[in-house]
Amino acid sequence: MASKVKLSEDGSSIDFVQSDNLPSSTKKFRQSPEIEGFYRFVFENDLQSEAFDILEQIIAKRKEEKASKKAAKRKKS
């Protein structure tokens, strides 16, 4: 595993090592090269609070979508 995360030449994106197979468990997913590279990028660039805020927004959006789907199902019944 590389010690640094590689940025694209223009600096606008992160180059990750991509694996061919999908991890079969949560533990293996966390240890996949893509996720490990993301964690390393966040840590090396001191972006923990920003990453937390983004993940909180994603979780809130997913909960809202799930609740609206449940409400739509109830209306149909």
C-alpha positions, 0 to 999 in steps of 0.5 A: 500500500502506498504511503501517500494518496495520489492526486490527479495531475490537475489536483481536482480528484484523488487517484485510488487503487481499484480492486476487481472484486467487491468486499463480502463483509463490512470489515473487508469493505473498510480494508479495501484499497479504495476506502483505505485511500479515502481514510488516508486522504482525509487524515493526511489533509486534516479533513475529519470534521468536513468528512463527518459533516458530509457523512451526516448530510448523506445519512440525513438525506437517506433517512428522509428518502426512506421515510418518504418512501414509507409514507408513499407506501402507506398512502397507496395502501 
